[in-house]
Amino acid sequence: MATKETLEATARADTGKGAARALRRDGKLPAVVYGHHREAQSLTLDAKAVERLLAAIGSGATMIDLAVDDQEPVKALIREVQRDPLRPTSVIHLDLYEVQAGEKITVDVPIHIIGIPSGVRNFAGVLDHLLHKLEIEVLPADLPDHIDVDVTELEIGSVIFVRELSVPNAEILSDGDRVVCTVVPPRVEEVAVVAEVEGVVGDEAAAAEPELIRKPKAEEEDED
């Protein structure tokens, strides 16, 4: 089940880049909440409170309690966390989506890999994790923080497809033919080829090096 956290906010009328920059200078964060047939509402959040919240929930798909202007909290999902492209750890905007208990939502849930594949442990294979989120439709009460995928038994060449996964009380919307992960052979061939090429180059360089030609000692003495 999704972890419940509380976030307090105040409604704001000022919008635009100038207003957003002014908020950030004051240690605040611009945000917006929408969904469940409500018009989008601009909000002001405490930047440090948001940092603490994101640290607490990690990368999961998490439902939170959103309290606006001391009103009764509503259930909301963090839809998007916008970060400063020059400082990826710095959050600059938050998108929140209000949900209702009986209303299904569509959400991307992180995929967590569990275990070390047999092909990696025993044959030096490499695990390729190709799909990191799964799109599902689910009631808010059944929303998982993440989806665990056990890869312990995978051998080299084994593949896990989306169609092999199941999420309790949820419908998977991602394409069933998408590959979640696979184990590939050890990547040593390329290294061997590079070493071989370097060896050839070294031999050619040695062959091309000019010989030092010296006259016999007797001839050198005759010239004196």
N, C-alpha and C positions, 0 to 999 in steps of 0.2 A: 504493500500500500504506500501511497505517496506521503511523505513527511509533511506535517502541518506546521507552518511558521507564520508569524504575524508581522505585517508591515503597515506602519502608519503613514498616512499621506494627507496633504491639504490640496484642495482644489485651487487652480490658478486660472486667471483670465489672460495674462500676458503670454503670447506665443511668439515663435520666430527665433532665428539664430541669436539675435542680440539678447533677448530675454534669457535664452538658454545659457549663454556665456556668463551673464550676470549671476544666474543661479549657481553655476559651478564655482564662480569666484567666492561665493558666500558659503561654500561647503554643502550646497544643495544639488539635487539631481532632477532634471526634467523627466517626466514619464507620461504615459497615456494609458487609459483603461478603456476597453470597448468590449462588445460582445453581448449576447443574450438580449438582443433587440434594443440595446441602449446606444445612445449617441456617444461618440468618442469624447472622453473627458480628460483634459490636461491636468496633470498633477505635479506636485512638488514633493520630493522625497529627501530624507536626510542621507547624504552620500555615505557616511560611515555606517549607518544602519543597513544600507543596501550591501555594502562590502561584507558586513558580518553575516547577512542573510545568505549571500551567494557562497560564502565560505562554509556555511552550515549545511547547505543543501547540495553542494558539489555540482556534478554535471547531470544530476537526475532530472526527470520530468516531474517537477514538484508543484503541488497545489499549496497555495498560501491563503491566509486570512488577510484581506485588505480592508483597513479601516480608514475611511475618508472623512476628515473633519469631525472626528469623534462619533460618527454614525455607526450603526450596527455593521460589523464586518461582513463582507461578502467573500465568497470563494473565488479565487482568481488563479490563473495559470500564467507563469512567466513565459510569454511567447518569444520574446527576442531580447537579448542583451547586446546593446551596441557599445563597442569599445573604441577608444582612440586608436587609429591605425598606426600612429607613431609610438604609442605607449599602450600595448595590448592589455596590460593589467588595469588600465584606467577605464572605468565605465562612464559613458557619456549620456546614455538614454536607456530607458526600460519600457518595454511594451508588455502590458498586462491584459489578460482576457478573462472577463467575468463568466463564470459557469454556474449552472443550476444542477442540483442533485439528480434530477430525472432526465437531464438533457445530455445525450452522448456528445463527446468531443473527439476531434481528430487531432492527433498529436504524434510527434516524433519522440520515441523513447530510446535512450542510449542502449547499445548492446555491450555487455561485459563478457569478455572471454574468461572461462574458468578452466584451470588446469594447464598442463604441458602435454602436447600431443606425443603419442608413442613414436611417431616418425621423427620428432625432434629429439626426444630423449635417447633413442636407440640407434638412429641412423643419421644424425646431424642434419636433418631436414630443416626447412625454414617455414614458419607459420606466416601466411599472408592473411591479414585481417582486412577485408575489402569493404565490408558494409558496417558502418559504425552506429547507424540509427535505423529503427524500424518504425514505419508509420502504422498506427493502429487507430481504431475507433472504439471508444470505451466510455463507460459511465465514470464520472469523476471519482466515485467511491472505490472503483476498481482499478484506478490508474496506478501502474507500477512505477517505482523510481527508475528501474532499469530492467533489462531482460538478460538473464544469464544463459550463456551458451557453453556447454561442456565440450571441450575438444580433446579430452584425455585419450580417447581411443583412436584418434585420427592417425592413419599411416600416411606415408608419402603417396601423393596422388589422391588422397581422400578429399572430398568436398562436402561442405554443409550448405544447402540451399535454403532460401527463405521458406519454401513450402514444407520443410522439415521442422520448422519451429511452431510452437504453440504458446499462446498467451492466455491465461485463465480469464474468462468473462470478457474477452475482447476479440474483435475482428481484425485480422492482419490485412492491411491495404497495400503494402509493398508487393512488387512483382514477385511471384513465387519462384521464378527462374533466376533471380538474382543470387549471386554467390555471396555468402556471409564470410566464409573463410576457407582456406585450403592449405595443405602442406605440400611444399614443392621440394625437389631434390636439393642437396647442398650446392651452394654456388661456388664451386671450386674450378670449374672448367675455364671460366674467363681468366682467373688468376694464372692457371697453367699456361694458357695461350700467351698472356702478357709476358710471363717468365721466359717462354720459349722464344718469343720475338726478341726480347732483350738479349738472350743468349746469342741469337743469330747476329744481331747488331754488334755485340761485343766481339764475336769471332771475326766478322768482316772488318771491324776497326783494327783488330790486331793484325789481320792479313795485309791491310792497306798501309800499315806503319812502315816507313822506309827503313831498310837495314843500314847499319853503320858499317861502311866499307873501310877497312884499314889495310895498308900494305903489310906484307910480311916484314918481320923485324930486320931481316938481312937486307932487304931493299931499302929500308929506312936508313940503315947505317951507311949504305953505298952513296946515298945522296949527301951525306955530311961532308 
